């Protein structure tokens, strides 16, 4: 039965790699191997512990996992908030203002992209919207002022994915549910690593601008039209909306006023208010936002349905024992386990999306991590996974941010430029991963402060 579970896992991965839809691959594999394991198809000797009645349990398990899970209600709230903010003009105002503010510095435009990506990540959490918005707004300007195409595309793709690690992040909501850690604590634990990552991006841009001035020139004086009081007023007006949402969403969690789900609801209302203030709220934009929210949320939940069925059947086939025996007997103890799982997650990120990785792999490794590190360190382990999963958006050939970027990039930005430009940022992320592993206090300090 354990080897049947192994074949089940390999079948699912193989189908994913050849391009079958994730949800139907997981759910279909679960149903097929339920039939095989119960000998309904006559392939194997009947196992009295694996009855066909398990097919009746699947709907009950799925209902209990999704319909009765209060934490997952936060997903549509945060998706709605991010999509509505995309239509409110927040990113456009921020990029314009930050471009003028940092424009006199070499690499100033690229630095402004990182700053805006950080603020958008902390107020939206939707990666696709951030990458597309900044690519449409920033890349033509960077090309106009002769920025290096590789640096330009790399900084846009990397900055747009900061919403993966900086809360409110959809991946942190899903991770918290999968590993049994408070989503609010995960939000707080990921703030410092996210800020360090954004700072490292800025540092890299500064280094490139210093070594190769032609690759990241300063804006000419005629392009910096705002100065003095007008510039200060523009900065204030541009910064207030994202700061307002950051306080509403993260501040209420930090001070214990609201749960992540409740703060997500308040963030959705806040996004509506900001769109109304910017005079971008109308029936058409509201319908478009709701339509996109339903599509993105449905995608997440249908994958969760398939993953729940897959995990249940995999466990019934004693696959959890196979995984546990293998991981617990790796050389090096907990460090060997950590190295192996991080390597597996990183390699999988080359081929499949973070949602599939979270739903397929994380439930298998979380119980073993609990044995190695204990419940008090599962928060740290969750953030380590999140930092690693962030690379899945950037690693060729199937990094989603790269696809988003290529789809809206100017013609002079070629695929080779995108792949070349993203490599330094992947290295920076891996260095951050090592830093978080070696210094767990980067994750645990802020959650402990919130409990004082």
N, C-alpha and C positions, 0 to 999 in steps of 0.2 A: 504493500500500500504506500510506503514511503517513496519508493521509486516511481510509482504512479504519480505521486505529487510532483516529483521532479520533472517528469515528462509533461505534466500539466503546465508547470511554470515555463519550461522551454517552448511549449506550443504557443503560449500566450505571447512571449517575447518575440518569437519568430513571426507570428502574425502581425504584431505591432511594427516590426522592422520592414515588412513588405507593404505596409501602408493600410491595413485594415483599420476601420474606426475603433478607437480605444474602448468605448463603452460596450460595443457589441462584441469585440474580441474577448473582453474579460467576462461578460455575462454569458456569451455563447460557450466559451471554454469551460466555465463553471457547470453549465447544464450538461455539456457533453461528457465531462469526466464524472459527473454524478451518475449518469447512465452507465458509463463503463465500470465505475467502482461498485455499483450495486448489481452488476452482472445482468442488467436488463438487456444488454446487447450480446451477451454470451461470450465476452472476450476473456473474462477472468473467473476464477473460483469465487463463489459468493462469500462475502464477508458479512457475518451476522451483525457486526457493529456499524455497518454502513448500509442502511436500508434506503429503499427508494422513497420512503417517507420524508427524507431530508428535502426533497423537492417541495414538500408542503411547508417546510420551515423557512425556506428562502424568503417568501413574501413577508413573513412575520419579522425576520431579522432586518430586512430592508426597511420596513415600516418603522421599527424601533430605532434604527440608526439615523434615519432622516426625519421622519415626521415628528418624532418626539425629542429631537435634538435642538435645544434652544440656542446653542452656540452658533450653529450653522445659519441661523436667521440673519446673522451679521453679514453674510456674503452678499445678498442682493442689496442691502443698505449701502455697503461700501462701493459696490459696482455702480449703483445709481448715482452716488455722490461723485465718483470720478468722471462718469460720462457727462453728467450735468455741468460739472466744472469745465470740461473740455469745450462745451458750447457757450460758456459764460464769458469767454475772452480773457480769462485769468492768465493763461500761459502767454498769450500775445502781449499783454500789458507788461508782464514780468520780464520777458525777453527784451522788449524794447527798452525798458528802464535800465535793466542790468547791463545791457550792451553799451549804453551811454556811460553808465557809472564806471565800468571796468575798461571801456574802449581805449583809454589813453595808455593802458599797459600793453606790452607785447603779450599776445595770447589772451587778451582781455575778453574777446568774444567767446572763446572756448571756456574760459573761467565762468563767464556769465551763464553759459549753457549748463555747467555743473551746478551752479547756485540755484538756477531755476529748476533743474531736475530734482535737486534735493527738496526744495519747497513744494514742488508738485507731488513728490513722493510722500511727503509728510501731510499732504492735504487731500490726496486722491487715492493712491495705492493701486491704480490701474496702469500696468506697464504699457500695454499696446497704445493707449490713448496718449501717454506721455511721449513715447518714441515718435509716433506719427506727427503729433503736434509740433514738437521741437524740430523734427526733420523738415517739415513744410515751412516753418517760420525761420529757422536759423541757418540751414544749409545754403539756401540761395545767397544770404547775406555773407556768409563765410567764403563762399566761392567768389562773390563780387570783390571782396578785399584780398583775394589771392591766398587764402589759407590752404595748407596742404590737404588734398582730398582724403588721404588716409587718416590724418589726425582729426579732421572735421567729422568724418563718418564714425570714427571710433569713439570720440567724446560724446556725440549725440546718442549712439546706441547704448553706451555704458551708463550715461547719466539718466537716460530714460528707464533703465532697469533698476534704478535705486528704489523704486516703489516695491521691489521684491523683498527688500530687507528693512527699509525704513517704514515703520508703521504709519497709518493703518494698511496692512498688507494682506491680501487675500491668502497668500501662501502661509502666513503665520496663523490665520484663522483655521485653515485646514490642518496645519501641523499640530496646533494645540488640541484639536479634536482627535487626531490620530494617535498622539503620544500621551494623552491624558494630562496635559498641563494647561493651566489657566491662560487663556488668550491674552488677558490684560497683562499678566506677568511676562508673557512672550513679547508683547508690544514694548514694555519698558526695557526688557533685557536686550532688545535689538537696537535701541536708540543709539547707544555709544558706538557699537561696531558700525552702524550705518553712517554716523557722522565721521568716524575715522576713515571709512571708505571714500566718502565724498571729499574729505580733506586730502586723501592720497591722490585722487584724480586731479585736484587743483595743483598739487605739488608736481605731478607728472607733466601737466600742461606747462607749468612755469619752467621746468627743466628743458622741455623741448623748445620753448620760446627763447630760452637763454642760449642754448647750444645752436639752434637753427633759426635765427630771427626771421628769415624769409618764409618759414613754414607757418608762423603765427604772428603776423605783423600787428602793430597797433592801428587803431582807426585814425584816419586823417582828421585834422581839426575841424574841417567843414562838416564831417559826419556827426560830430558831437555838438548838437545844437542847443541842448539844455545845459544851463550852468546856474550856480548859485542857488537862490531861493526857489526858482522854478524846478530845478533838478531835485532839491530836497523835498518839495511838495509832491513831485511825481513819484519819488521813491516811497514816501509815506503812504500815498494812495495805493500804490501797487503792492506794498508789503502787508497792508492791513487785512485784505481778504484771506490770504493763506494763513497768516498768524491767527486770525479769528477762527478758522477751521481747525488749526492745530490745537488751539486752546479748548475748543468745543469737544474734539474727539479724544486727544491724548490727555489734556488737562483734567477732564472729568474722570478718566480712568486712573490717572496718577494720584488724585486726591480722594479716590474711593467714592465719588459722587454717582457714577454710573458704571454698569457693566459694559464690556465691549459691544454687545448687541445694542444696548440702549444708546451708547455713544455713537454707534453707526447710524441709528435712526435720527439722532440729533444732527449728525453730519449731513445726512441727506436733506433734512429741512434747511440747514445752513447753506447748502449748495443751491437750493431753490431760491433762498433769499438773495444770495450773491448774484445769481442770474437775473433776478428781478431788478436789483439795484443797477446792474449794468445794462438794463433794458434788452436783455437777450432771452427773456422768458416769454414764450408765446405758445400757442397750442401746438404748432408744428414741432418746435424744439422739444416740448414735453413728450409728445407722442414718439418722436425719434429716440429720446432718452429711455423711455419705458420699453420700447421695442428692443433696443440694444441691451438693456438690462436683463430682459427676459431671455434673450438669446444666450448671453454670457452665463447667466445663472443656471439656465437649463443645461448648458454644456457641462458645467461643474457637477451638477447633481446627477445627471445621467451617467457620468463617469463614476461617481460615487456609488450608484446603484450597482453597476457592473463590478466595481472593485469589492463591494461588500459581499456579493455573491461569490466572487472568486476567492476571497480570503476565507469565507466560511467553508467552502468545499475543500480548499487547500489544507485547512486545519483538520477537517474530518478525515482526509487521506493521510493524516499524521505528517504532513509536510513541515509543520512547525517543529516537530521533534528533529527532523533531518536538518533543518536550518540551525536549530539550537545546538545540536551536537557538533555541527561543523564550526560554528562561530565560537562556541565555548572552548573548543580544543585548538584554536589557532595559536601559533607560537607568539609569545609576548604578552599573553593575558589581555587586559583591557586596552593596552596600547596597540597590540596586534589587531584586536577587534576594531578599534577606532580607525587605524590606518586602512584596513581592508574595506570597511564600509564606506569611508570617505572616497577611496579610489573607485569603488563600484558606482557610487552616486555620481562622481565626476564623469566617468566613462559613459554611463547611461545618458547623461546630459547632452552628449554629442548626438544622440539619436532620438530620444523621446522627451516630451515636455515635462515640466516640473509637476504638473497635476497627476500624470500617470505615475511618475516616480513616487510621489507622496502617497498615493493610494495603493500601489503595488508593493513597494519595497519597505517603506517606513513601518507598516504594521508588522512586518516580519522581523525587523531588527530592534524595534522598540522594547519588547520584553527582555531581550538579551542585554540591551543597554541598561535596563532597570536593574538587572542582576549585577552588572559590573560596577555601575556608578552610583546606584541608590536613588531613591525618589527625589532627594534634595538637589541632585545634579541633572535631572531630566530637563529642567529649564535651559541649562547651559547646552545640553546635547541637542535640544530643539533648535537653538540659535545657530549652533555649528552646522546642522543640517540645512538651515535656511541660507546661510552664507554659501554653502557648497551648491545648493540648488540654484542660486542666483546665476551661476555660470552656465546653467542649462539654457538661459535666454541668449547667451552670447557665443557659445561654442559652435563653430562650423561642424557639419554642414547644415544642421537643422535648427540653429538658434533662432527663436521666433523674432527677437528684436532685429536680427539681421534681415529677416524677411520683411518685417514692417518697414525698415529703413529703405531697403532696395525698392520697395513698391512705390515710394513717394519721393525718392532722391532725384536730384537733377541729373540729366543725361551724362554729364561729365564725371559723375560718381559711378565707377564701375565696381563689379563684385570683388575684384582683386583689391581695390582700395579699401573696401569694407573689411575684408578678411585680414588684410595687413594692419589696418588701424586698430582692430579690436584686440590683437594679441597682447600689447602691453597692459591693457585693462584687465584681461583674464589673469595675467601674471600678478597684478596688484590684488585681485580678489583672492588668489591662492595664498598670497602673503598675509592678507587679512585673516584668512581661514587658519593659517598656522598661528597667528598672533592670538586669536580667540581660543584656540586649543591650549596654548601654553599659558594664557592668563585668563582663567575663567572669571576673574573679578570684573573684567570688562562687561560681562553679561549680568552677573549676579548683584553688582553694587547698587544699581538704581532700583531694582525690585525690592531689595532689602531696605533701602531708604524710604520707599513708599509705605512700608509696613511699620516704620518706627513711630 
